[in-house]
Amino acid sequence: MSQNKIWVIDDDRAMRWVLEKTFKEEGLDVTSFEDAQSALDQLNTDTPDVILTDIRMPGIDGLTFLGKVKGSFPDLPVIIMTAHSDLESAVSSYQTGAFEYLPKPFDIDEALALVNRAILHINKLQQQESAKAAPIQSTEIIGESPAMQEVFRAIGRLSQSHITVLINGESGTGKELVAHALHRHSPRSSKPFIALNMAAIPKDLIETELFGHEKGAFTGANTQRQGRFEQANGGTLFLDEIGDMPFETQTRLLRVLADGEFYRVGGHIPVRVDVRIVAATHQDLEKLVHDGRFREDLYHRLNVIRIHIPKLAHRSEDIPMLAQHFLASAGKELGVSPKILRQETKDYIKQLPWPGNVRQLENTCRWLTVMITGREVYPEDLPSELKQIPLNKADEQNKAQGAIDRIAVHHWDELLGQWAIQKLKNGEMKLLDIATPMFERTLINAALQQTRGRKRHAAELLGWGRNTLTRKLKELGMDSADDDEEDESNKAVNE
């Protein structure tokens, strides 16, 4: 591995230093550049095995550099690093030909593992797929959580493919948005995107909707009518809630997927179409197959590539960003100044279960835009259905915090025992879910106070690694803590 050459391009000197030091310790031959033009000039006389480059740099940006490299060296793996981990960056990176997309902050071991994978890739001489980036609407899907990064990666990898995709996720998670993104960033983007919800159409009309009908096929069929398959010809047909499709219709759909043709209702001449199918469901299709309510052969036809959309409660770090976006959109739509979430409101809504997922959050933001008079949104401004039970729970958590705060000056085990006994008498469940975050906050605050905000030293006092403390601070909503003493390596990886 000592012969493999790695190039690092980043205008951040500390980032270059960390990566160069790490890769050299692994026996790699490393050269670093502070701008993309210097690397392009060097490519005239030398070629590395792997390149890591930032996106946003003075002069030539990372995506422009990537395009130039792929034009001359299509097999050369280029890893894109970015602190702007959004859908636009992910899709643009993959479509321009990136080997992989690495959002900051990242663990240095993750970067090393990715470089080793790229080296294996180039050693096997696998052809990198490159394509010109398509225009992107940055607001189509919003999220910076790890779960959404996986979704962005999947969309990017599938952007130039015609393959069938199955999207699963709870109602309101944004499955149709993902389907739109798959179409918009595909070679079919100039052709129609047609959506049809199986659960919203009477069962006796679904076949007519999908396949159309001939004149005289049934009473009232006075003219020939195209179905959704013909309307979507050359483009994408999105079949939402595919689990609700009648069993008989599943048989006809299977033939279209297998042969690319079908008959209109009442017709005798086959109609050929070129359509990409993207299906979605909130149901467990495997269980439906087991219960005999969904064809197993159709399931395998649809389940070529699956994208899972996480429910909103599993990407809580995205909730304030989504809410502010929806408030801005609602304000623009209604011609009023957008409402602004106070920090305590952001903290509060991150803890709510949001059973209706993103759709419920969007509807809540519309309600707030219309109903509250002030510019700032306080927790008590939220709709009553979001306040009653969750607010009682929050009050209990505040009481738990009060008990924990007294532990430092009293017999902590006695107080904790009294608190737990009282909770159990009141019928409370999952005490650890309430108490553990409180304990962790208390211990972290104590360590940060002892070290005057120096996270690296605080992590050592707690018996954690630096990255573990950073992750905990984010999980507990404490990532605004001061970070006065960061060594160059920690700064680089987290900027």
C-alpha positions as CSV (number, residue, x, y, z in Angstrom):
1,M,0.0,0.0,0.0
2,S,3.0,2.3,0.4
3,Q,3.0,3.0,-3.4
4,N,-0.5,4.4,-3.4
5,K,-0.6,8.1,-4.0
6,I,-3.2,10.3,-2.3
7,W,-3.9,13.9,-3.1
8,V,-5.7,16.2,-0.6
9,I,-7.2,19.5,-1.7
10,D,-8.6,21.9,0.8
11,D,-8.1,25.6,1.5
12,D,-8.1,24.8,5.3
13,R,-4.5,24.3,6.4
14,A,-5.5,22.4,9.5
15,M,-7.7,19.9,7.5
16,R,-4.8,19.3,5.1
17,W,-2.4,18.7,8.1
18,V,-4.7,16.2,9.8
19,L,-5.4,14.1,6.7
20,E,-1.8,14.2,5.5
21,K,-0.6,13.1,8.9
22,T,-3.2,10.3,9.1
23,F,-2.5,8.9,5.6
24,K,1.3,9.0,6.0
25,E,1.0,7.1,9.2
26,E,-0.8,4.4,7.1
27,G,2.1,4.2,4.7
28,L,0.5,6.2,1.9
29,D,2.2,8.7,-0.3
30,V,0.4,12.0,0.3
31,T,0.5,15.4,-1.5
32,S,-1.7,18.2,-0.4
33,F,-2.8,21.4,-2.2
34,E,-4.5,24.5,-0.9
35,D,-6.4,25.2,-4.2
36,A,-7.7,23.1,-7.0
37,Q,-5.8,24.9,-9.8
38,S,-2.5,23.7,-8.3
39,A,-3.7,20.1,-8.4
40,L,-4.9,20.5,-12.0
41,D,-1.5,21.8,-13.0
42,Q,0.2,18.9,-11.2
43,L,-2.1,16.4,-13.2
44,N,-0.1,17.4,-16.3
45,T,2.9,15.5,-15.0
46,D,1.6,13.2,-12.3
47,T,-1.5,11.1,-11.5
48,P,-2.6,10.0,-8.0
49,D,-4.6,6.9,-7.1
50,V,-7.2,8.8,-5.1
51,I,-8.1,12.5,-4.6
52,L,-9.9,14.0,-1.7
53,T,-11.2,17.5,-2.3
54,D,-13.4,20.0,-0.5
55,I,-16.4,21.5,-2.4
56,R,-16.2,25.2,-1.5
57,M,-12.8,26.8,-2.0
58,P,-11.5,30.0,-3.5
59,G,-11.0,29.9,-7.2
60,I,-12.0,26.6,-8.8
61,D,-14.6,24.9,-6.6
62,G,-14.6,21.2,-5.9
63,L,-17.4,20.2,-8.3
64,T,-15.8,22.1,-11.2
65,F,-12.5,20.5,-10.4
66,L,-14.2,17.1,-10.3
67,G,-15.7,17.6,-13.7
68,K,-12.3,18.5,-15.2
69,V,-10.7,15.4,-13.6
70,K,-13.4,13.1,-14.8
71,G,-13.1,14.5,-18.3
72,S,-9.5,13.3,-18.5
73,F,-9.3,10.5,-16.0
74,P,-12.7,8.9,-15.8
75,D,-11.5,6.0,-13.6
76,L,-9.7,8.2,-11.0
77,P,-11.7,8.0,-7.7
78,V,-12.5,11.5,-6.3
79,I,-13.9,11.8,-2.8
80,I,-15.9,15.0,-2.2
81,M,-15.7,16.5,1.3
82,T,-18.2,19.2,2.4
83,A,-19.6,20.9,5.5
84,H,-22.8,21.6,3.5
85,S,-24.4,18.2,3.7
86,D,-27.6,18.8,1.7
87,L,-29.3,17.1,-1.2
88,E,-27.9,19.5,-3.7
89,S,-24.3,18.8,-2.7
90,A,-24.9,15.0,-2.6
91,V,-26.6,14.7,-5.9
92,S,-24.3,17.1,-7.7
93,S,-21.3,15.2,-6.4
94,Y,-22.5,11.8,-7.6
95,Q,-23.8,13.1,-10.9
96,T,-20.5,14.8,-11.7
97,G,-18.7,11.5,-11.0
98,A,-17.7,11.4,-7.4
99,F,-16.5,8.1,-6.0
100,E,-18.0,9.0,-2.6
101,Y,-19.5,11.9,-0.7
102,L,-18.1,12.6,2.8
103,P,-20.1,15.2,4.9
104,K,-18.3,17.1,7.6
105,P,-17.8,16.6,10.5
106,F,-16.5,13.1,10.0
107,D,-14.4,10.7,12.0
108,I,-10.8,10.5,10.7
109,D,-11.1,6.7,10.7
110,E,-14.1,7.0,8.4
111,A,-12.0,9.0,5.9
112,L,-9.2,6.5,6.0
113,A,-11.6,3.6,5.4
114,L,-13.1,5.4,2.5
115,V,-9.6,6.0,0.9
116,N,-8.8,2.3,1.4
117,R,-12.0,1.4,-0.4
118,A,-11.2,3.8,-3.2
119,I,-7.8,2.2,-3.6
120,L,-9.3,-1.3,-3.8
121,H,-11.7,0.1,-6.4
122,I,-8.9,1.6,-8.6
123,N,-6.8,-1.5,-8.3
124,K,-9.7,-3.5,-9.7
125,L,-10.0,-0.9,-12.5
126,Q,-13.8,-0.5,-12.2
127,Q,-15.2,2.2,-14.5
128,Q,-16.5,5.3,-12.6
129,E,-19.9,6.5,-13.8
130,S,-19.8,10.2,-14.6
131,A,-22.6,12.5,-15.8
132,K,-23.2,16.2,-16.0
133,A,-25.0,17.6,-12.9
134,A,-28.6,18.5,-13.4
135,P,-30.2,21.7,-12.0
136,I,-31.3,21.1,-8.4
137,Q,-33.8,22.8,-6.2
138,S,-32.1,23.0,-2.9
139,T,-35.5,23.0,-1.0
140,E,-36.9,19.8,-2.4
141,I,-35.7,17.6,0.5
142,I,-34.3,19.1,3.7
143,G,-32.2,17.3,6.3
144,E,-28.6,17.0,7.6
145,S,-29.2,14.0,9.9
146,P,-27.2,10.8,9.2
147,A,-30.4,9.0,8.3
148,M,-31.2,11.6,5.6
149,Q,-27.6,11.6,4.3
150,E,-28.2,7.9,3.5
151,V,-31.3,8.9,1.5
152,F,-29.3,11.6,-0.4
153,R,-26.6,9.1,-1.2
154,A,-29.1,6.6,-2.5
155,I,-30.7,9.3,-4.7
156,G,-27.3,10.3,-6.0
157,R,-26.3,6.8,-6.8
158,L,-29.6,6.1,-8.6
159,S,-29.7,9.5,-10.5
160,Q,-28.5,8.1,-13.8
161,S,-30.3,4.8,-13.6
162,H,-33.6,3.5,-15.0
163,I,-33.9,0.8,-12.4
164,T,-37.2,0.2,-10.5
165,V,-37.1,1.6,-6.9
166,L,-39.3,0.8,-3.9
167,I,-39.6,3.5,-1.2
168,N,-40.9,2.6,2.2
169,G,-41.6,4.8,5.2
170,E,-44.4,5.9,7.4
171,S,-47.2,8.2,6.2
172,G,-46.1,11.8,5.9
173,T,-42.3,11.1,5.8
174,G,-42.0,12.5,2.3
175,K,-42.0,9.4,0.0
176,E,-43.3,11.4,-3.0
177,L,-40.6,14.0,-2.5
178,V,-38.0,11.3,-2.9
179,A,-39.8,9.9,-6.0
180,H,-39.8,13.4,-7.5
181,A,-36.1,13.8,-6.7
182,L,-35.3,10.5,-8.3
183,H,-37.1,11.6,-11.5
184,R,-35.7,15.2,-11.5
185,H,-32.2,14.0,-11.3
186,S,-32.6,11.2,-13.9
187,P,-32.2,11.1,-17.7
188,R,-36.0,11.1,-17.8
189,S,-36.3,14.5,-16.1
190,S,-37.6,16.2,-19.3
191,K,-40.4,13.7,-19.6
192,P,-43.6,13.4,-17.5
193,F,-43.7,12.5,-13.8
194,I,-47.1,10.9,-13.1
195,A,-48.2,10.0,-9.6
196,L,-51.1,7.7,-8.6
197,N,-52.1,6.8,-5.1
198,M,-53.6,3.3,-5.0
199,A,-55.4,4.0,-1.7
200,A,-57.2,7.1,-3.0
201,I,-58.9,5.4,-6.0
202,P,-61.9,3.0,-5.8
203,K,-60.8,-0.5,-6.6
204,D,-63.1,-0.8,-9.6
205,L,-61.5,2.3,-11.2
206,I,-57.8,1.5,-10.7
207,E,-57.3,-0.5,-13.9
208,T,-58.9,2.2,-16.0
209,E,-56.7,4.8,-14.3
210,L,-53.6,2.8,-14.9
211,F,-54.2,1.4,-18.4
212,G,-56.9,3.6,-19.9
213,H,-59.9,2.3,-21.8
214,E,-61.2,2.0,-25.3
215,K,-64.4,3.6,-26.6
216,G,-67.3,1.5,-25.6
217,A,-65.4,-0.6,-23.1
218,F,-68.2,0.1,-20.5
219,T,-71.2,2.2,-20.0
220,G,-70.2,5.9,-20.2
221,A,-66.9,5.2,-22.1
222,N,-67.8,7.4,-25.0
223,T,-64.2,8.1,-26.1
224,Q,-60.9,6.4,-25.9
225,R,-58.9,7.4,-22.8
226,Q,-55.2,7.1,-22.0
227,G,-54.2,5.7,-18.7
228,R,-51.3,6.8,-16.4
229,F,-48.9,4.4,-18.1
230,E,-49.3,6.1,-21.5
231,Q,-49.3,9.6,-19.9
232,A,-45.9,8.7,-18.2
233,N,-44.4,7.2,-21.4
234,G,-40.6,8.1,-21.5
235,G,-40.8,9.3,-17.9
236,T,-41.6,8.1,-14.4
237,L,-44.7,6.6,-13.0
238,F,-45.0,6.9,-9.2
239,L,-47.3,4.3,-7.7
240,D,-47.9,5.4,-4.1
241,E,-49.3,3.0,-1.5
242,I,-48.6,0.0,-3.8
243,G,-49.7,-2.3,-0.9
244,D,-53.3,-1.3,-1.5
245,M,-53.3,-2.3,-5.2
246,P,-56.0,-5.0,-5.8
247,F,-54.6,-8.5,-6.4
248,E,-56.0,-8.7,-10.0
249,T,-54.4,-5.4,-10.9
250,Q,-51.1,-6.7,-9.5
251,T,-51.1,-9.4,-12.2
252,R,-51.5,-6.8,-15.0
253,L,-48.8,-4.6,-13.5
254,L,-46.4,-7.6,-13.4
255,R,-46.8,-8.1,-17.1
256,V,-46.0,-4.4,-17.8
257,L,-42.9,-4.7,-15.7
258,A,-41.9,-7.9,-17.5
259,D,-42.9,-7.1,-21.1
260,G,-43.2,-3.3,-21.3
261,E,-46.7,-3.6,-22.8
262,F,-50.4,-3.8,-21.7
263,Y,-53.9,-3.7,-23.1
264,R,-56.3,-0.8,-22.4
265,V,-59.5,-1.9,-20.7
266,G,-61.7,-3.2,-23.5
267,G,-58.8,-3.2,-25.9
268,H,-57.2,-6.0,-28.1
269,I,-54.1,-4.2,-29.4
270,P,-51.1,-4.2,-27.1
271,V,-49.7,-0.8,-26.1
272,R,-45.9,-0.5,-25.6
273,V,-44.5,2.0,-23.1
274,D,-41.1,3.0,-21.7
275,V,-41.7,3.9,-18.1
276,R,-39.6,3.8,-15.0
277,I,-41.6,2.6,-12.0
278,V,-41.1,4.1,-8.6
279,A,-43.4,2.5,-6.0
280,A,-43.9,3.4,-2.3
281,T,-45.7,2.0,0.7
282,H,-46.0,2.4,4.4
283,Q,-46.9,-1.3,4.8
284,D,-44.8,-4.3,5.3
285,L,-44.9,-5.9,1.9
286,E,-43.2,-9.1,3.1
287,K,-46.0,-9.6,5.5
288,L,-48.6,-8.9,2.8
289,V,-46.9,-11.6,0.6
290,H,-46.9,-14.0,3.5
291,D,-50.6,-13.3,4.1
292,G,-51.4,-13.9,0.4
293,R,-52.5,-10.3,-0.2
294,F,-49.5,-9.3,-2.5
295,R,-48.0,-11.3,-5.3
296,E,-44.5,-12.5,-4.4
297,D,-43.3,-12.3,-8.0
298,L,-44.4,-8.6,-8.2
299,Y,-42.8,-7.9,-4.9
300,H,-39.4,-9.1,-6.2
301,R,-39.9,-7.1,-9.4
302,L,-40.5,-4.0,-7.4
303,N,-37.9,-4.6,-4.6
304,V,-34.8,-4.2,-6.8
305,I,-33.6,-1.1,-4.9
306,R,-35.2,0.0,-1.7
307,I,-34.9,3.4,-0.1
308,H,-36.1,3.7,3.5
309,I,-37.4,7.1,4.7
310,P,-36.9,7.6,8.4
311,K,-39.8,8.9,10.5
312,L,-39.4,12.4,11.8
313,A,-38.8,11.3,15.4
314,H,-35.7,9.4,14.2
315,R,-34.2,12.5,12.6
316,S,-35.0,15.0,15.4
317,E,-31.9,17.1,14.6
318,D,-33.6,18.1,11.4
319,I,-36.9,19.3,13.0
320,P,-35.9,22.9,13.8
321,M,-34.5,23.4,10.3
322,L,-37.6,21.9,8.7
323,A,-39.9,23.9,10.9
324,Q,-38.2,27.2,10.0
325,H,-38.4,26.3,6.3
326,F,-42.1,25.6,6.6
327,L,-42.7,28.8,8.5
328,A,-40.9,30.8,5.8
329,S,-42.9,29.1,3.1
330,A,-46.2,29.7,4.9
331,G,-45.3,33.3,5.4
332,K,-44.5,33.8,1.8
333,E,-47.6,32.1,0.7
334,L,-49.8,34.2,3.0
335,G,-47.9,37.5,2.3
336,V,-46.8,37.9,6.0
337,S,-43.5,38.0,7.8
338,P,-42.3,34.5,8.7
339,K,-42.6,33.4,12.3
340,I,-39.3,32.7,14.1
341,L,-38.9,29.8,16.5
342,R,-37.4,30.7,19.9
343,Q,-34.6,28.3,21.1
344,E,-36.7,26.8,23.8
345,T,-39.4,26.1,21.2
346,K,-36.8,24.4,18.9
347,D,-35.6,22.3,21.9
348,Y,-39.2,21.4,22.7
349,I,-40.4,20.3,19.3
350,K,-37.3,18.1,18.9
351,Q,-38.7,16.0,21.7
352,L,-42.2,15.5,20.3
353,P,-43.1,12.2,18.7
354,W,-44.7,13.7,15.5
355,P,-46.8,10.7,14.6
356,G,-47.8,12.5,11.4
357,N,-44.1,13.0,10.5
358,V,-43.1,15.9,8.2
359,R,-46.7,16.4,7.0
360,Q,-47.8,17.1,10.6
361,L,-44.9,19.5,11.2
362,E,-45.7,21.4,8.0
363,N,-49.4,21.7,8.9
364,T,-48.4,22.9,12.4
365,C,-46.3,25.6,10.9
366,R,-49.2,26.7,8.7
367,W,-51.4,26.8,11.8
368,L,-48.8,28.9,13.7
369,T,-48.5,31.4,10.8
370,V,-52.2,32.0,10.8
371,M,-53.1,31.8,14.5
372,I,-50.4,33.5,16.6
373,T,-50.1,37.2,16.7
374,G,-46.4,37.7,17.7
375,R,-43.4,37.2,15.5
376,E,-41.6,34.7,17.8
377,V,-43.0,31.3,18.5
378,Y,-43.0,30.2,22.2
379,P,-43.7,26.6,23.3
380,E,-47.1,27.7,24.7
381,D,-48.1,28.9,21.2
382,L,-48.2,25.4,19.8
383,P,-51.5,23.7,19.1
384,S,-53.2,22.2,22.1
385,E,-52.8,18.6,20.8
386,L,-49.0,19.1,20.9
387,K,-49.0,20.5,24.4
388,Q,-51.2,18.5,26.7
389,I,-49.5,15.1,27.2
390,P,-46.0,16.1,26.0
391,L,-45.9,19.2,28.2
392,N,-46.8,17.1,31.2
393,K,-43.9,14.8,30.4
394,A,-41.6,17.8,30.0
395,D,-42.7,19.0,33.4
396,E,-41.8,15.7,34.9
397,Q,-38.4,15.8,33.1
398,N,-37.8,19.3,34.6
399,K,-38.6,17.9,38.1
400,A,-36.2,15.1,37.4
401,Q,-33.6,17.6,36.4
402,G,-34.2,19.5,39.7
403,A,-33.6,16.3,41.7
404,I,-30.4,15.5,39.8
405,D,-29.2,19.1,40.3
406,R,-29.4,18.5,44.1
407,I,-27.4,15.3,43.9
408,A,-24.1,17.2,44.1
409,V,-24.8,18.5,47.6
410,H,-26.9,15.7,49.1
411,H,-26.8,11.9,49.3
412,W,-27.4,11.3,45.6
413,D,-28.3,7.6,45.9
414,E,-31.0,8.4,48.4
415,L,-32.5,11.2,46.4
416,L,-32.4,9.1,43.2
417,G,-34.1,6.2,45.0
418,Q,-36.8,8.5,46.4
419,W,-37.4,10.0,42.9
420,A,-37.6,6.5,41.3
421,I,-40.0,5.1,43.9
422,Q,-42.3,8.1,43.5
423,K,-42.2,7.7,39.8
424,L,-43.1,4.0,40.0
425,K,-45.9,4.7,42.4
426,N,-47.3,7.1,39.9
427,G,-47.3,4.4,37.2
428,E,-44.4,5.9,35.3
429,M,-42.5,3.8,32.8
430,K,-39.1,3.9,31.1
431,L,-37.4,5.8,34.0
432,L,-34.0,5.4,32.3
433,D,-35.2,7.3,29.3
434,I,-36.0,10.3,31.6
435,A,-33.1,10.1,34.0
436,T,-30.2,9.1,31.8
437,P,-30.1,12.3,29.6
438,M,-30.3,14.3,32.8
439,F,-27.4,12.5,34.4
440,E,-25.3,12.9,31.2
441,R,-26.1,16.6,31.0
442,T,-25.1,17.1,34.6
443,L,-21.8,15.2,34.3
444,I,-20.9,16.9,31.0
445,N,-21.7,20.3,32.4
446,A,-19.5,19.6,35.4
447,A,-16.6,18.4,33.2
448,L,-16.9,21.4,30.9
449,Q,-17.0,23.7,33.9
450,Q,-14.0,22.0,35.4
451,T,-12.0,22.4,32.2
452,R,-13.4,25.9,31.3
453,G,-15.1,24.6,28.2
454,R,-12.1,22.6,26.8
455,K,-13.9,19.6,25.2
456,R,-10.9,17.5,24.7
457,H,-9.9,17.6,28.4
458,A,-13.6,17.3,29.4
459,A,-13.9,14.1,27.4
460,E,-10.8,12.7,29.2
461,L,-12.3,13.5,32.6
462,L,-15.5,11.6,31.6
463,G,-13.6,8.7,30.2
464,W,-14.8,9.3,26.6
465,G,-13.1,10.0,23.3
466,R,-13.3,13.4,21.8
467,N,-15.7,12.3,19.1
468,T,-18.0,10.6,21.6
469,L,-18.3,13.8,23.6
470,T,-19.1,15.8,20.4
471,R,-21.8,13.3,19.5
472,K,-23.3,13.4,23.0
473,L,-23.4,17.2,23.0
474,K,-25.4,17.1,19.8
475,E,-27.7,14.4,20.9
476,L,-28.5,16.3,24.2
477,G,-28.9,19.7,22.5
478,M,-25.7,21.0,24.2
479,D,-23.6,21.6,21.1
480,S,-23.4,25.4,21.7
481,A,-21.0,24.8,24.6
482,D,-17.7,26.8,24.3
483,D,-14.8,25.2,22.6
484,D,-12.0,27.4,23.5
485,E,-9.1,25.0,23.3
486,E,-9.3,22.7,20.2
487,D,-6.1,21.3,18.7
488,E,-5.6,21.6,15.0
489,S,-6.7,18.1,14.3
490,N,-10.0,18.4,16.1
491,K,-10.7,21.8,14.5
492,A,-10.0,20.4,11.1
493,V,-12.3,17.4,11.3
494,N,-15.2,19.4,12.7
495,E,-15.2,22.5,10.6
